[in-house]
Amino acid sequence: MSEARQRDQFRTLLKCGRCGAAGHAIWEENSGTSADGPMGSLITMSDSFILQVASSHQGQPLIACKACGTVHPD
């Protein structure tokens, strides 16, 4: 029986540019790539942010500040 390769997880910091709320998102690597490098799938994020759209036109989720609704830049 072969073992499936475990995907790497990484954490990014989130900070609202409008109200200053701070938190983080945890991502898991996937097979996609972009001009900025490898892409990841969103696993979870801190309670100060919400998932506004699961997949934008660029294929990445749109994350918004829970306190003021400002969308976090990519």
C-alpha positions as CSV (number, residue, x, y, z in Angstrom):
1,M,0.0,0.0,0.0
2,S,1.4,3.4,-1.0
3,E,1.2,6.4,1.2
4,A,-0.4,9.6,-0.3
5,R,1.9,12.6,-0.2
6,Q,0.9,14.9,2.5
7,R,0.3,18.5,1.2
8,D,2.1,21.3,2.8
9,Q,0.1,23.8,4.8
10,F,1.1,27.5,5.2
11,R,-0.2,30.4,7.2
12,T,-0.6,34.0,6.0
13,L,-1.2,37.0,8.1
14,L,-4.4,39.1,7.4
15,K,-4.8,42.7,8.3
16,C,-7.7,45.0,7.4
17,G,-6.5,48.1,5.7
18,R,-9.5,50.0,6.9
19,C,-10.1,49.2,10.5
20,G,-6.9,47.4,11.5
21,A,-8.5,44.0,12.4
22,A,-5.8,41.3,12.3
23,G,-5.8,37.6,11.9
24,H,-4.5,34.8,9.7
25,A,-5.5,32.2,7.1
26,I,-4.3,28.7,6.8
27,W,-3.8,27.3,3.3
28,E,-2.9,24.0,1.8
29,E,-0.9,23.7,-1.4
30,N,-2.7,22.5,-4.5
31,S,-1.6,21.8,-8.1
32,G,-2.5,25.3,-9.4
33,T,0.0,28.0,-10.2
34,S,-0.2,31.6,-11.1
35,A,2.2,34.4,-12.1
36,D,2.9,34.8,-8.3
37,G,3.8,31.2,-7.8
38,P,2.0,28.1,-6.4
39,M,-1.6,28.5,-5.4
40,G,-3.3,27.1,-2.3
41,S,-6.7,26.1,-1.1
42,L,-8.1,27.9,1.9
43,I,-8.4,25.6,4.9
44,T,-9.5,28.0,7.7
45,M,-9.1,31.5,8.9
46,S,-9.3,33.4,12.2
47,D,-12.7,34.7,13.4
48,S,-12.0,38.3,12.5
49,F,-12.4,37.5,8.8
50,I,-15.1,35.8,6.6
51,L,-15.1,34.1,3.3
52,Q,-17.0,36.5,1.0
53,V,-16.7,34.5,-2.3
54,A,-15.4,30.9,-2.4
55,S,-13.7,31.5,-5.8
56,S,-13.2,34.8,-7.6
57,H,-12.6,35.2,-11.3
58,Q,-8.9,34.6,-10.6
59,G,-9.6,31.3,-8.9
60,Q,-8.8,32.5,-5.4
61,P,-11.3,33.1,-2.5
62,L,-12.3,36.6,-1.5
63,I,-11.7,37.2,2.2
64,A,-13.4,40.1,3.9
65,C,-13.0,41.7,7.3
66,K,-15.8,40.6,9.6
67,A,-15.9,44.0,11.4
68,C,-16.2,46.4,8.5
69,G,-16.7,44.3,5.4
70,T,-13.5,45.4,3.5
71,V,-12.2,42.8,1.1
72,H,-8.7,41.8,1.8
73,P,-6.4,42.3,-1.2
74,D,-4.8,39.2,-2.9
